[in-house]
Amino acid sequence: MTTIAIPSDVLNSMKIPRSDQEHVLKLELALALYQRGILAMGPARRLADISKREFLGELGKRKIERHYTVEELEEDVAFARSRSPTGISDLA
C-alpha cells in the first residue's frame, strides 16, 4: 500500500467531517481515475472500497460514462444465459 501525504491545512480546510475524509478522498480519486481511463472499474471500486453496484450508482449520479468493454459484454451475456429459465435460445 502506498500512502499519499496531504498537508494538514488542506485536510482542515475540507468541508467534510474528519471521520469521512478518507472515504471521500478515495471515492473521488477512484472516480476521477476511472473517468480518465487510468483505472478500470474493478480496481477503481476496490480503491473506493465499495461494491460494483455502489460504484455504478456513483457513476450514474455524476453522469460519468461507463467504459463497457467487449469482455464485460461477453461476461454479462454468459451470466444472463446461465440465468435464463428457457435456455440460450431466448437470448440469441
N, C-alpha and C positions, 0 to 999 in steps of 0.2 A: 504494500500500500504506500502511496506517495502522499505527502502532506503539502498543502498549499498554505503559505503564510499570508494572512490577511491582517493588515495593520489594525490595531485595536480601535483607533479613531474612526476607521471605516466601519468596523463592526458596531461601534457605539452610535454611529450616525444612521444605521439602518432602521427603517420604520417597521421592524419585525421584532416580536418578542425574542429575547435572547434564547429561550428554550426552543424556538422554531428555526433559528438561523441556519443551523447545519442542514436541516431537511430542505429548507427553501433554496439554499445555495446549491445543493446537489441537484435538486429538481431543475432549477434554472439552467445550470451548466449542462445537464443531460439533454434538455430540450433544445438548447442553443446548438450543441454539438450535433444532435440528430438533424435538426433543421438544415444545417450547413453541409450535411452528408459526411461528417467526420466520424460519427458513430452510427452503427446500425441500431435497430430498435432493441435487440436483446441486451447488448452492452449498455445502451443508454438507460434502459429501465432498471438494470442492475445498479448502475451508478446512482440513480434516483431512489433506489431501494423501494420500488413499487411494483405492483403486478402489471401484466400486459394490459389488462382491462383498464386499470387506472391510468397507465401511460397513454393509451388510446384516447381516454377521456380528456386528458390534459391537451393532447394534440388537437382534439376537436374544439375544446374551449378557446384555444389560442389560434384556431384556424391555420394550423401548421399542416401542410400536405404530407400525407403518409407516403413513404418510399416503399412501394409494393413491388417486390421482385418476382420474377418468374418462379423461383424456388418457393417463395411463400405461397404463390397461387397454387402450385402443384401440391404443397402440403395441405392447403385448405380444401382442395378438390378431393384429395385422398381421405381427409377427415370426413368430409361430407358424404362421400361414397360409403365409408365404413358405418356411418350413422343412418343411412337411408333405409327405411323399412322395406322398400320394394327392390332394393339392389341397385346395381350400377346403371341400369337402363334409363332411369328417370333423370340422370344427371349427364347423360352423354350428349 
